[in-house]
């Protein structure tokens, strides 16, 4: 992503727990931006983790649930 990259925004309706909303709003304005940053961070983490897991599975065989031995 470049310095001036701004992804297109899309309005959505979400149902969140009231304590989560209170936490997001605790710092004042910008709670939607804060939520977006948290979700983007989580998305990036899981996408990266998934890519790494895919790379590992191509480089060495792993059995069920990450065990390298036979059936579990």
C-alpha positions as CSV (number, residue, x, y, z in Angstrom):
1,X,0.0,0.0,0.0
2,X,1.3,3.4,-1.0
3,X,1.5,6.5,1.2
4,X,-1.7,7.9,-0.3
5,X,-3.7,4.6,-0.5
6,X,-7.2,5.1,0.7
7,X,-9.5,2.1,0.3
8,X,-13.1,2.7,-0.7
9,X,-15.4,2.8,2.3
10,X,-18.8,1.0,2.4
11,X,-21.5,1.7,5.0
12,X,-22.5,-1.4,7.0
13,X,-24.7,-2.1,10.0
14,X,-23.2,-4.3,12.7
15,X,-24.5,-5.5,16.0
16,X,-21.8,-5.2,18.6
17,X,-21.8,-5.9,22.4
18,X,-22.5,-2.7,24.3
19,X,-19.3,-3.0,26.3
20,X,-17.3,-3.1,23.1
21,X,-19.0,0.0,21.8
22,X,-18.4,1.8,25.1
23,X,-14.7,0.9,24.9
24,X,-14.5,2.1,21.3
25,X,-16.2,5.4,22.1
26,X,-14.2,5.9,25.4
27,X,-11.5,8.0,23.6
28,X,-14.1,10.3,22.0
29,X,-14.5,10.9,18.3
30,X,-13.2,8.4,15.8
31,X,-14.6,5.2,17.2
32,X,-15.5,3.9,13.8
33,X,-11.9,4.6,12.5
34,X,-10.6,2.8,15.6
35,X,-12.8,-0.2,14.9
36,X,-11.7,-0.2,11.3
37,X,-8.0,-0.1,12.3
38,X,-8.5,-3.0,14.8
39,X,-10.3,-5.1,12.2
40,X,-7.7,-4.3,9.5
41,X,-4.9,-5.3,11.9
42,X,-6.7,-8.6,12.7
43,X,-7.3,-9.2,9.0
44,X,-3.7,-8.6,8.1
45,X,-2.5,-10.9,10.9
46,X,-4.8,-13.8,9.9
47,X,-4.1,-13.4,6.2
48,X,-0.3,-13.4,6.9
49,X,-0.7,-16.4,9.3
50,X,-2.7,-18.3,6.7
51,X,-0.1,-17.6,4.0
52,X,2.7,-18.8,6.3
53,X,0.7,-21.9,7.2
54,X,0.3,-22.6,3.5
55,X,4.0,-22.2,3.0
56,X,4.8,-24.5,5.8
57,X,2.5,-27.2,4.5
58,X,4.2,-27.1,1.2
59,X,7.7,-27.4,2.7
60,X,7.1,-30.2,5.2
61,X,4.3,-32.6,5.7
62,X,2.3,-32.3,8.9
63,X,-0.4,-34.7,10.1
64,X,-3.7,-33.8,11.7
65,X,-3.8,-31.0,14.2
66,X,-0.2,-30.1,13.6
67,X,1.2,-33.4,14.8
68,X,4.1,-34.8,12.7
69,X,3.4,-38.4,13.8
70,X,0.7,-40.7,12.4
71,X,-3.0,-40.7,13.2
72,X,-4.1,-38.9,16.4
